[in-house]
């Protein structure tokens, strides 16, 4: 059981890392891209925009907290 818990914690730290908002936003963006693609929309542009917005928001929060 110890190994299973360690394995789960590793993946949690690897995926979520320091900012859970980025991980949640990326999951939402992936889900929305999948839904739009399933409906026949050419949604390749959604993920790059989401990544830029999520990283910008994360950097803004961190720089605001440190000053």
Secondary structure, 3 states (H helix, E strand, C coil): CHHHHHHHHHHHHHHCCCCHHHHHHHHHHHHHHHHHHHCCCCCHHHHHHHHHHHHHHHHHHHHHHHC
